[in-house]
């Protein structure tokens, strides 16, 4: 069950720091908690402070399709600011903490504050670029090449398990690719769980 943390909220990411405080809340999710469900009334968009949340859409045929895995620093449900309903489920894959931004507060800021609107669009454009690069990575068929590209992008910032999930690979195949790349002299392995491209 989602708990709403009742304490002063600090470090609100731009441009959301300019929203009225009554429109911002902090929520804590356990593994498996639903932040929202597909077709629920849209009341807020969210910023993921920590953890991981899967966005899952239900098809008319009854299948579940994971559309995106949100991680720390991502915003969630931006399109729902302009819609009456959410278009997918948001299910916590890890213990997660999210900031909730009231939909009406965001819409009001978009129409009355040009600086907020410009900064909001800039944030969305940056995320679109990130998502496009993610699709490019997922299109690389060779696990070794995908892992190398992921390292070149600086995506190994946490555990190898998280890195594997982001690349859409099993952790076994990522460990094998890392071992092969290290043996080939293309990457360095300076410490446990740490890998980096070998300097030219």
MITOR-65648 format. One record per residue (C-alpha): chain; x, y, z. Coordinates in nm, 4 decimals, always signed. Example, Ala and Ser with C-alpha at 12.3 -4.5 7.8 and 13.67 -1.06 7.14 Angstrom:
<pts>
{chain=A | X=+1.2300 | Y=-0.4500 | Z=+0.7800}
{chain=A | X=+1.3670 | Y=-0.1060 | Z=+0.7140}
</pts>
This chain:
<pts>
{chain=A | X=+0.0000 | Y=+0.0000 | Z=+0.0000}
{chain=A | X=+0.1297 | Y=+0.3469 | Z=-0.0901}
{chain=A | X=+0.2072 | Y=+0.5726 | Z=+0.2041}
{chain=A | X=+0.2085 | Y=+0.9515 | Z=+0.1810}
{chain=A | X=+0.5050 | Y=+1.0905 | Z=+0.3734}
{chain=A | X=+0.3934 | Y=+1.3935 | Z=+0.5733}
{chain=A | X=+0.7061 | Y=+1.6037 | Z=+0.6070}
{chain=A | X=+0.8591 | Y=+1.9110 | Z=+0.4538}
{chain=A | X=+0.9572 | Y=+1.8430 | Z=+0.0954}
{chain=A | X=+1.2958 | Y=+1.9717 | Z=-0.0192}
{chain=A | X=+1.5054 | Y=+1.9382 | Z=-0.3338}
{chain=A | X=+1.2114 | Y=+1.9560 | Z=-0.5736}
{chain=A | X=+1.3536 | Y=+1.9261 | Z=-0.9279}
{chain=A | X=+1.3117 | Y=+2.2183 | Z=-1.1673}
{chain=A | X=+1.0753 | Y=+2.3508 | Z=-1.2819}
{chain=A | X=+0.8390 | Y=+2.1964 | Z=-1.0265}
{chain=A | X=+0.9802 | Y=+2.3913 | Z=-0.7333}
{chain=A | X=+0.7631 | Y=+2.6852 | Z=-0.8369}
{chain=A | X=+0.4391 | Y=+2.4872 | Z=-0.7906}
{chain=A | X=+0.2288 | Y=+2.5701 | Z=-0.4826}
{chain=A | X=+0.3172 | Y=+2.3407 | Z=-0.1921}
{chain=A | X=-0.0405 | Y=+2.2143 | Z=-0.1621}
{chain=A | X=+0.0064 | Y=+2.0650 | Z=-0.5100}
{chain=A | X=+0.3153 | Y=+1.8615 | Z=-0.4162}
{chain=A | X=+0.3302 | Y=+1.5460 | Z=-0.2045}
{chain=A | X=+0.5866 | Y=+1.2752 | Z=-0.1332}
{chain=A | X=+0.4888 | Y=+0.9096 | Z=-0.1635}
{chain=A | X=+0.6606 | Y=+0.5871 | Z=-0.0677}
{chain=A | X=+0.5934 | Y=+0.2608 | Z=-0.2536}
{chain=A | X=+0.6793 | Y=-0.0957 | Z=-0.1653}
{chain=A | X=+0.7608 | Y=-0.3590 | Z=-0.4266}
{chain=A | X=+0.4438 | Y=-0.4381 | Z=-0.6229}
{chain=A | X=+0.2534 | Y=-0.1243 | Z=-0.5208}
{chain=A | X=+0.0545 | Y=+0.0485 | Z=-0.7937}
{chain=A | X=+0.1150 | Y=+0.4223 | Z=-0.8182}
{chain=A | X=-0.1843 | Y=+0.4297 | Z=-1.0523}
{chain=A | X=-0.3785 | Y=+0.1915 | Z=-1.2755}
{chain=A | X=-0.4735 | Y=+0.2095 | Z=-1.6418}
{chain=A | X=-0.8014 | Y=+0.4053 | Z=-1.6844}
{chain=A | X=-0.7832 | Y=+0.5565 | Z=-1.3336}
{chain=A | X=-0.8764 | Y=+0.9237 | Z=-1.3280}
{chain=A | X=-0.5672 | Y=+1.1341 | Z=-1.3908}
{chain=A | X=-0.4894 | Y=+1.3458 | Z=-1.0846}
{chain=A | X=-0.1120 | Y=+1.3982 | Z=-1.0950}
{chain=A | X=+0.2173 | Y=+1.3443 | Z=-1.2703}
{chain=A | X=+0.5210 | Y=+1.2179 | Z=-1.0829}
{chain=A | X=+0.8985 | Y=+1.2446 | Z=-1.0366}
{chain=A | X=+1.0833 | Y=+0.9295 | Z=-0.9324}
{chain=A | X=+1.3337 | Y=+1.0200 | Z=-0.6614}
{chain=A | X=+1.4572 | Y=+0.6663 | Z=-0.6052}
{chain=A | X=+1.3696 | Y=+0.3104 | Z=-0.7018}
{chain=A | X=+1.2230 | Y=+0.1737 | Z=-1.0236}
{chain=A | X=+0.8687 | Y=+0.1699 | Z=-1.1634}
{chain=A | X=+0.7413 | Y=-0.0288 | Z=-1.4615}
{chain=A | X=+0.4813 | Y=+0.1293 | Z=-1.6891}
{chain=A | X=+0.2596 | Y=-0.1539 | Z=-1.8127}
{chain=A | X=-0.0200 | Y=-0.1306 | Z=-2.0676}
{chain=A | X=-0.3014 | Y=-0.3854 | Z=-2.0970}
{chain=A | X=-0.3974 | Y=-0.4676 | Z=-2.4554}
{chain=A | X=-0.7496 | Y=-0.5503 | Z=-2.5744}
{chain=A | X=-0.6320 | Y=-0.9111 | Z=-2.6097}
{chain=A | X=-0.5552 | Y=-0.9205 | Z=-2.2376}
{chain=A | X=-0.1758 | Y=-0.9086 | Z=-2.2691}
{chain=A | X=+0.0516 | Y=-0.7007 | Z=-2.0487}
{chain=A | X=+0.3167 | Y=-0.4969 | Z=-2.2282}
{chain=A | X=+0.5948 | Y=-0.3242 | Z=-2.0324}
{chain=A | X=+0.6322 | Y=+0.0066 | Z=-2.2145}
{chain=A | X=+0.9028 | Y=+0.1630 | Z=-2.0025}
{chain=A | X=+1.1067 | Y=+0.1111 | Z=-1.6871}
{chain=A | X=+1.1370 | Y=+0.4425 | Z=-1.5037}
{chain=A | X=+1.4383 | Y=+0.4930 | Z=-1.2779}
{chain=A | X=+1.5639 | Y=+0.7666 | Z=-1.0475}
{chain=A | X=+1.5363 | Y=+1.1095 | Z=-1.2106}
{chain=A | X=+1.2559 | Y=+1.0206 | Z=-1.4535}
{chain=A | X=+0.9182 | Y=+1.1905 | Z=-1.4621}
{chain=A | X=+0.6125 | Y=+0.9691 | Z=-1.5037}
{chain=A | X=+0.2659 | Y=+1.0205 | Z=-1.6536}
{chain=A | X=+0.3406 | Y=+1.3517 | Z=-1.8249}
{chain=A | X=+0.0812 | Y=+1.2874 | Z=-2.1033}
{chain=A | X=-0.1846 | Y=+1.2337 | Z=-1.8378}
{chain=A | X=-0.1585 | Y=+1.6027 | Z=-1.7420}
{chain=A | X=-0.3498 | Y=+1.6581 | Z=-2.0667}
{chain=A | X=-0.5796 | Y=+1.3561 | Z=-2.0339}
{chain=A | X=-0.8625 | Y=+1.2580 | Z=-1.8019}
{chain=A | X=-0.7255 | Y=+0.9066 | Z=-1.7469}
{chain=A | X=-0.3958 | Y=+0.7236 | Z=-1.7113}
{chain=A | X=-0.2994 | Y=+0.5128 | Z=-2.0130}
{chain=A | X=-0.1134 | Y=+0.2339 | Z=-1.8291}
{chain=A | X=-0.0353 | Y=+0.0831 | Z=-1.4889}
{chain=A | X=+0.2610 | Y=+0.2144 | Z=-1.2892}
{chain=A | X=+0.3909 | Y=-0.0700 | Z=-1.0702}
{chain=A | X=+0.6832 | Y=-0.0363 | Z=-0.8319}
{chain=A | X=+0.9585 | Y=-0.2850 | Z=-0.9150}
{chain=A | X=+1.1721 | Y=-0.1718 | Z=-0.6204}
{chain=A | X=+1.1012 | Y=+0.0229 | Z=-0.3021}
{chain=A | X=+1.0484 | Y=+0.3695 | Z=-0.4485}
{chain=A | X=+0.9955 | Y=+0.7287 | Z=-0.3444}
{chain=A | X=+0.8075 | Y=+0.9619 | Z=-0.5786}
{chain=A | X=+0.7085 | Y=+1.3240 | Z=-0.5777}
{chain=A | X=+0.3497 | Y=+1.3810 | Z=-0.6877}
{chain=A | X=+0.2599 | Y=+1.7008 | Z=-0.8732}
{chain=A | X=-0.1107 | Y=+1.7825 | Z=-0.8791}
{chain=A | X=-0.2439 | Y=+1.7872 | Z=-1.2356}
{chain=A | X=-0.4394 | Y=+2.1094 | Z=-1.1972}
{chain=A | X=-0.1383 | Y=+2.2854 | Z=-1.0437}
{chain=A | X=+0.0798 | Y=+2.1816 | Z=-1.3382}
{chain=A | X=-0.1824 | Y=+2.2934 | Z=-1.5920}
{chain=A | X=-0.2239 | Y=+2.6278 | Z=-1.4162}
{chain=A | X=+0.1533 | Y=+2.6847 | Z=-1.4186}
{chain=A | X=+0.1700 | Y=+2.5918 | Z=-1.7873}
{chain=A | X=-0.0863 | Y=+2.8592 | Z=-1.8779}
{chain=A | X=+0.0254 | Y=+3.1398 | Z=-1.6454}
{chain=A | X=+0.4044 | Y=+3.1015 | Z=-1.6144}
{chain=A | X=+0.5967 | Y=+3.1059 | Z=-1.9439}
{chain=A | X=+0.9269 | Y=+3.0179 | Z=-1.7710}
{chain=A | X=+0.7687 | Y=+2.7112 | Z=-1.6122}
{chain=A | X=+0.6173 | Y=+2.6078 | Z=-1.9466}
{chain=A | X=+0.9493 | Y=+2.6443 | Z=-2.1310}
{chain=A | X=+1.1415 | Y=+2.4529 | Z=-1.8640}
{chain=A | X=+0.8781 | Y=+2.1785 | Z=-1.8587}
{chain=A | X=+0.8963 | Y=+2.1346 | Z=-2.2366}
{chain=A | X=+1.2779 | Y=+2.1321 | Z=-2.2187}
{chain=A | X=+1.2669 | Y=+1.8525 | Z=-1.9575}
{chain=A | X=+1.0276 | Y=+1.6498 | Z=-2.1738}
{chain=A | X=+1.2451 | Y=+1.7006 | Z=-2.4826}
{chain=A | X=+1.5485 | Y=+1.5744 | Z=-2.2924}
{chain=A | X=+1.3602 | Y=+1.2633 | Z=-2.1847}
{chain=A | X=+1.2459 | Y=+1.1981 | Z=-2.5423}
{chain=A | X=+1.6110 | Y=+1.2031 | Z=-2.6517}
{chain=A | X=+1.6964 | Y=+0.9593 | Z=-2.3728}
{chain=A | X=+1.4113 | Y=+0.7271 | Z=-2.4727}
{chain=A | X=+1.5197 | Y=+0.7339 | Z=-2.8373}
{chain=A | X=+1.8710 | Y=+0.6344 | Z=-2.7377}
{chain=A | X=+1.7230 | Y=+0.3570 | Z=-2.5245}
{chain=A | X=+1.5380 | Y=+0.2223 | Z=-2.8289}
{chain=A | X=+1.8597 | Y=+0.2384 | Z=-3.0316}
{chain=A | X=+2.0379 | Y=+0.0340 | Z=-2.7652}
{chain=A | X=+1.7608 | Y=-0.2249 | Z=-2.7499}
{chain=A | X=+1.7828 | Y=-0.2641 | Z=-3.1283}
{chain=A | X=+2.1468 | Y=-0.3826 | Z=-3.1035}
{chain=A | X=+2.1199 | Y=-0.7592 | Z=-3.1417}
{chain=A | X=+2.4591 | Y=-0.8664 | Z=-3.0072}
{chain=A | X=+2.4663 | Y=-0.8713 | Z=-2.6256}
{chain=A | X=+2.8365 | Y=-0.7837 | Z=-2.6280}
{chain=A | X=+2.7828 | Y=-0.4838 | Z=-2.8577}
{chain=A | X=+2.4802 | Y=-0.3680 | Z=-2.6556}
{chain=A | X=+2.6758 | Y=-0.3870 | Z=-2.3298}
{chain=A | X=+2.9672 | Y=-0.1970 | Z=-2.4858}
{chain=A | X=+2.7304 | Y=+0.0738 | Z=-2.6126}
{chain=A | X=+2.5667 | Y=+0.0956 | Z=-2.2710}
{chain=A | X=+2.9056 | Y=+0.1446 | Z=-2.1069}
{chain=A | X=+2.9952 | Y=+0.4106 | Z=-2.3647}
{chain=A | X=+2.6715 | Y=+0.5931 | Z=-2.2722}
{chain=A | X=+2.7656 | Y=+0.5828 | Z=-1.9026}
{chain=A | X=+2.4646 | Y=+0.3719 | Z=-1.8065}
{chain=A | X=+2.6420 | Y=+0.1469 | Z=-1.5557}
{chain=A | X=+2.5878 | Y=+0.3767 | Z=-1.2583}
{chain=A | X=+2.4390 | Y=+0.1248 | Z=-1.0156}
{chain=A | X=+2.4519 | Y=-0.2524 | Z=-0.9989}
{chain=A | X=+2.5120 | Y=-0.4859 | Z=-1.2900}
{chain=A | X=+2.1606 | Y=-0.6220 | Z=-1.2314}
{chain=A | X=+2.0118 | Y=-0.2749 | Z=-1.2840}
{chain=A | X=+2.2347 | Y=-0.2255 | Z=-1.5888}
{chain=A | X=+2.1101 | Y=-0.5557 | Z=-1.7346}
{chain=A | X=+1.7458 | Y=-0.4564 | Z=-1.6804}
{chain=A | X=+1.8035 | Y=-0.1223 | Z=-1.8508}
{chain=A | X=+1.9607 | Y=-0.2980 | Z=-2.1493}
{chain=A | X=+1.6822 | Y=-0.5561 | Z=-2.1704}
{chain=A | X=+1.9242 | Y=-0.8453 | Z=-2.1138}
{chain=A | X=+1.9535 | Y=-1.1166 | Z=-1.8521}
{chain=A | X=+2.2186 | Y=-1.0528 | Z=-1.5901}
{chain=A | X=+2.3905 | Y=-1.3769 | Z=-1.6964}
{chain=A | X=+2.4343 | Y=-1.2546 | Z=-2.0528}
{chain=A | X=+2.5610 | Y=-0.9170 | Z=-1.9299}
{chain=A | X=+2.8170 | Y=-1.0805 | Z=-1.7008}
{chain=A | X=+2.9340 | Y=-1.2997 | Z=-1.9906}
{chain=A | X=+2.9609 | Y=-0.9972 | Z=-2.2206}
{chain=A | X=+3.1545 | Y=-0.8023 | Z=-1.9569}
{chain=A | X=+3.3936 | Y=-1.0926 | Z=-1.9080}
{chain=A | X=+3.4462 | Y=-1.1256 | Z=-2.2849}
{chain=A | X=+3.5019 | Y=-0.7519 | Z=-2.3282}
{chain=A | X=+3.7503 | Y=-0.7485 | Z=-2.0382}
{chain=A | X=+3.9358 | Y=-1.0471 | Z=-2.1813}
{chain=A | X=+3.9433 | Y=-0.8809 | Z=-2.5236}
{chain=A | X=+4.1019 | Y=-0.5725 | Z=-2.3667}
{chain=A | X=+3.8159 | Y=-0.3425 | Z=-2.4712}
{chain=A | X=+3.7080 | Y=-0.2526 | Z=-2.1168}
{chain=A | X=+3.8659 | Y=-0.2363 | Z=-1.7713}
{chain=A | X=+3.7415 | Y=-0.3985 | Z=-1.4510}
{chain=A | X=+3.9028 | Y=-0.1935 | Z=-1.1716}
{chain=A | X=+3.6803 | Y=-0.3195 | Z=-0.8879}
{chain=A | X=+3.3909 | Y=-0.5506 | Z=-0.8142}
{chain=A | X=+3.0841 | Y=-0.4347 | Z=-1.0069}
{chain=A | X=+3.2863 | Y=-0.1590 | Z=-1.1763}
{chain=A | X=+3.3555 | Y=-0.1589 | Z=-1.5494}
{chain=A | X=+3.4655 | Y=+0.1171 | Z=-1.7840}
{chain=A | X=+3.5880 | Y=+0.1644 | Z=-2.1366}
{chain=A | X=+3.9615 | Y=+0.1236 | Z=-2.1786}
{chain=A | X=+4.1265 | Y=+0.4588 | Z=-2.2598}
{chain=A | X=+4.2438 | Y=+0.4926 | Z=-2.6192}
</pts>
